[in-house]
Amino acid sequence: MSTGRMQTKERVRVHIRWMIRRDMHEVLSAEQESFDYSWTEDDFLRCLRQRNCIGMVAEVDEQVVGFMIYELHKTRLHVLNFAVAPEWRRLGIGTQMVMKLVGKLSSHRRTKITLAVRESNLMAQLFFRAQAFKASKVMRNYYEDSGEDAYLMNYRIAEFVDDVEEEEVYDRIAQYEEN
């Protein structure tokens, strides 16, 4: 007899390491399967050549199943690109990648993670919200490729949640949530 619930996939443990040149084929494959407006190899290489830009991959049995590209700033990490290959989603891989980023925060220097999510990418919005990110503002016409708006989402380490930032944060999405 069916319980009416979908069977949940088993969680997978990944190894997260620095991205290297030979990972590019699998990274590009995950990128193209994940996004309508995907980055090119040149986009990745241009970004990774910058001193403050870091690339990391998540792998299972030496197969790249996800990646993240982020920038180091004085007080924050800014995620530029983040994806898990479609066939590897909902296995805890993205959560492990976020936890790796959170582990790079400190109370003395970098205290938050920021990222932009397309307005149409509800799955990413829900994923990052489940990881304790909060939408702080709408950025109009943010994406050059489509003119689409984006939500700026933030994660802050707990002791800094009440700090005042340079710009006032207003969680516009929260007003639509159920109590």
N, C-alpha and C positions, 0 to 999 in steps of 0.2 A: 504494500500500500504506500502511495506517495504522500509525503508530508507537505508537498506544495512548495518546498524550499529548493533553491538551486544548490547543487552540490558545490562546496567550496574547494578551490584548488589548494594543494598543500604549499606551504611557504617554502621558499628556496633561499638558501644562504649563498651570498655572493662574495666575491673578492673584489674590493674596490682599489684601483691603483691608478697611477698617472697614465694618461693617454700617450701612446707612442705612434709613430708614423705608420707602422704596419696595421694598426687598428682602424685606419681610415676607411677601408672598404666596408667593414661591418658597421662602423659609426654612420657612414653615409646611407647604408641600407636601412638602418633603424630610423634615421632622419627622414628619408623619403617615404617610408611606410607610415610615419607618424604625422607629417604635416603637409598640407596643400601647398604652402609656400616654404619649401625646404631650403636650407643652406646648401651651397655648393662646396666642393672641396676647397676651392679658393677662399670662400668665406671662412671656413674653419682654419685654414692655414694662416690667413691674414690676422685673424683674431689671436691665434695661439703664438704668433710671433711677437705679440706685445708683451712687455715685461710683467704687467700686472694681470695677465690672463692665464688661467689654469684649466687644463682639460683632464678629466678623470673618466675612467670606464668601469663598469660593473661587469664581471665575467663569471660564468658558470662553466666549469670544466674547460677552461681556456677559450670559451666562446664569449665574445662581447655581446651582452644582452641589454645594455643601457649605457648612457653617457651623460655627462654634465660639463658645461663650460661656464666658468664664472670669473669675475674680475675681483681683485683685491683692492679695496679702497681703505682710506684711513680708519674709518669707524664701522665699515660694513663690508659684507660680501654681496655682490650683485650677480645673480644667475642670468646668463645670456641665453642659454639653450639647455634643455633637459628633456630626455626622452628614454623610454623603455620600449624595446621592440614589441610590437603588438602581441605576438604569441607568448611573451613572457610577462605580460601585465597581470595585475591582481595576485601576485605571488610574494609581495613584500619587498620587491627589488627597489622600487622608487622610494619607499620608506627608509630602507637602509642607506640609500644615496643621500637623502635629506639628513639623516642622522649623522652621516659622515661630515656634511657641511656644518651642522649644529656643533659638532665636536671641535670645529675650528674656531668657534667664537670664544671670546674671553671677556671677563669683566673689566679688564684693563685696557683693552684696545678695540677690537671689533665686537660689537654687541648686537648686531642684527644682520639679517639676510633679506635682500629685496629681490623682486622679480616682477616682470610684466607678463600678464596672461591675456591672450586674445579674448575679447568679449564673447565670441562664439565658441570658445573652448571650455564648455561647461565641465567636462571630465577633469581637466587640469585644475579648474577653479575648485571643484569639490575635493580633488586629491590634496591640493595644498592647504585647503581649509582643514581637512582632517589631520594635517601635520602641524596645526596650530598657527598657520599663516592667517593674517587678517587683511582684507581688502581695505586700502586706505584712501584711494582716490581713482577717479576715472581719467585716463589720459586720452583726450580726443584726437582722432586721426593719427594715432601713434605709429601704425605700421605703414611704411612707404609702399609696400607691395600691393596693399588692398585699401588703404585709407581707413582700416578698421580701428575702432577704439580698443584700449587695453585697460585692465585693472592693475594698479600697482599693489602688490601684496607684500606684506612684511612679516618676518618672524623676529621676535626679540627675546633675548634670554630673560628669564623671569625677573631678576632683580632690577631690570631696566624698563619694565612695562609701564611704570608711572612717570618716567622721565618725559620732559617736554622736548620735542624736536625743533629744528630750525623752522620747519613748516608745520602748520597745524594739521593734525590727522583727523579725518572724519570718516568713519566707517559707514558708508552709504548703503551697503548691502545689509547691515545688521538691522536696519529699520524694517526690512521685509521678512525677517526670520520670525518663526513662531516662538513664543515664550515657553 
